[in-house]
């Protein structure tokens, strides 16, 4: 779920930048903003003043060469965040925000909040549009062509299997399967990822372990084949990547205690 502060709050966050500066004008402005752990940064709109760029998934930097040096100016930065936890309520957006410029101005920023509702219902199938028809009086049968109707919520379920080679006895294996779809230009699009624990075997030596029935749901509205959408008749091209490694090891630090 993507959420942003109210537009008025967002303007208030930065529009008062100059009004809060204690010296006339500012140069070489640097603003570092860090988000609360409940959010990640999704996108930054190019600002009219200066340049903004992400530092990592939860922080950004906004630099402005000069502001308010010749006349009164304001500056606004808009960005999109995504809520990544399972808790609802009114939440602070910023964990930290710092300001600096050559003149040493002191700036106070407000603390914007957003309201998150994690239990919101998402309706994926719209109610069908009704077709009007009339049956005249003294008539008990009527023939009406209701037009076209399309199949809804189509998709495919790739069921994959693989063999993990040369697995030693007594060792569990962590397995990840990453599924992507390839479009007509050869570009990949994310579709799904699964991770699972493969139990240890108790054979006398290393052996191959077969993994099967790894099912993935791929809705048809994600079709990027370039053909007519929403049809099972279209061929779709996927790619699967597997990552596997042992979970258990005999290594122990001298002062460590590990529970298997």
N, C-alpha and C positions, 0 to 999 in steps of 0.2 A: 504494500500500500504506500503510495507516494503522497506526502503532505507538505504544505508550505504555510508560513505564517500568513495572516490576513494582510492584504495589500497595504492597508494603512499602517500596520505594524512594521512591515518591511520598509516602507518609506521613512517611518519615524526612526528606524534603526540607523539610517545613514543620512537622511536629508538634513538633519540638524548638525552635521559634521562641522560646518564652518561656524555655526552659531555658538557651538560649545568651545571653540578655540579661543584661548585667552590672548593670543597675539594676532595681529592682522596678517592673514595669509599664511600658507604653509607650503613647503617644498619637500620633495623626496619623502612623501608619506608612505608608510608601510603599516598595513593592518593585517594582523594574523588572527584568525578565528578558528576555534576548535569546537566541534559539536559534542553534545552529550553522547554517552555510549549507546543510547537507544536509537540513534540515527546514523545513517551513512550519507555521504555526499553523492548525488546522482548527476547533477549537471549545473554549470554556471553560465548564465547569460553574459555575453560580452558587455561590460559597462560602458557608458558614454564617457566616463572619466577614468583614465588609467587602464590597467590590465589586472585581471584576476585569474588565478590558476590554482588547482588543487595541490596540496602538499602530500596528502595521503587520503585514505578513505574517509577520514573524519576531520579534516582541517583544510583550510585554504588561506591564500595570501592575496591581498589586494594592494597594488602599488599605484600611486598617483604622483606624477612628476611635480605638479603644482596645483594649488587650489586656493581661490580667493585672494590671489596676490594683486590683482588689478581691480576686481569688483567682487561683489557678493556672489558666491557660487554654492551649490549643493551637489552632492554626489549620491547615487543610489546603486546598490548592487543587489541583483536578484539571483537566487540559486534554488535548486530543487533538492530536497532531502527525502530519504525513504526511512520509514519506521521499521526496525528489524527485531523488535522484541514482542512478547505476547501480552503485555500489560496495557491497559487502557488508562485514560485520564488526561488531565491537562499537564503538559510537560514543557520544561524549559528546553529551548533549542540549543543555546550556547553553553558549553562548559567553561570556555575562556574566550576573551577577546582583548587584544593588546593593540596599542596605537603608538606610533613614533614618527617624528619628522625632524627636519634639520633645526627648526626654530624651538623645539622643546615644548610645543603646545600641549596642554592638558585637555583631554577629551573624555566625556562620560557617555557611555552607550546604554540604551535601555535593554531590558531582558525580555525578548519576545518569547511567547509560548504558543504551543499548538495543542489542539484537542484531538486525541486519538481514540478511535472506537474500533477495537479488534474483533468485535462480534458482529460487525455489519454483514448483512446477507448480500451476496452477489448473485443476481439472476442472469444466468447464461442463455436461457431460452425465452424469447419474448412470446407474449400471447399472440396467437395467430390473428391476422386481420380477417374479420368476418366478411362473408359474401352475402349480400342481400338477395332473397328470393321470395316470390309471392305465389301462393297457391290460391287460385280463385275459388269463389263459392261454388258449391255443388260439384266439386272436383276432388276425387280421392287419389289422384296420381298426377305427377308432374315430372318432366324431364328437364334438368338444369345442368349446364356445363359450369362447374365451379372453377375452371381454369387450372393453372399449374400448381403443384405442391411439391416441395423439395424435401428430401430426406434431411433430418436434423441431427446434429451432434455426432457426425461420423468421425471415424478415426481408425487407427491401426494399432495393433498390439504386437510389436516385435518380441519374440521369445528367443533369448540367446542362451548359448551354452559355451563352455570353454574348459580346457584341461590345464590345470596348474602342474607344471612338470617338476619332478624330482623333489617332492616335499619330504623332509626328514620326519621321522616319528616323534610324537610328543610335542610338536610345535603347531600352534594355531597360526593361521594365515589371515591377514587383512586384505580384502579384495575390493577394488573400486572399478566400476564400469561407467564410462563416460560416453554418452550417446549424442551425436551431432547430426545435423542434416545439411547436405550440400546442395546449393542452388545451381542454376544454369551457368553461373559465372565461376563456379568452383569455390565460392566462399562458404565457410561453415557457419552454422547457426546452432546455438545451444538448444538441446532438447531435454536431456535428463541426466541424472547421475545417481548411482546406487553404490552404497558401501555395505559390506557384510563381513561377518566373522566366519571363517571356515574352520570347523572343529579339527583338532589334532587327530591324526590316526595313530593306531598302536601297532602298526606292522613292524616286522623285524628290521626293515631297512627303508631307505628313501623310495618313494613310489609316486606315480602320477595320481592326482586327485581330480575327478571329473565334477564340474559344477554345471547344473542345468536349470532350466525353467526360470531364467532371469527375465521377468516380464516388464516391458516399458509401454506406457500409454502415450500415443502420439496423435493428438487431435488433428482433424483434417483442415481446420482453419489456419494451421501453421504451415501449410503446403507452400514451398518456395520453388517448386519445379518449373514455374513459369507457364504452366498449362492452365486450363480452365479450373478455377478454385472449387473446393468443396466437392470433389468427386473422387471416389475410390478407384475410378478408372485411370487416374493419373499415376505413372510410375514415380516413386520418390526414392532418392538416394540418401543413404545414411552411412555414417562411419562410427565405429565403436573402438574405444581405447580401453585397455585393461592395465591396472596397476596392482601388483601383488607383492607383499613382503611379510616376513615372519613377525609375529607379535611377541613371541617368547624368545628369551636368550639366557644363556648360562652366565653371562657377565654380571658381576655384582661389584659395586664399590665396597671398599673394605668396611665402611661404617654404615652401609645401607641395609635395610630390610625390605624385601619385595614380596608381596603376596601374589601368587599365581592363581 
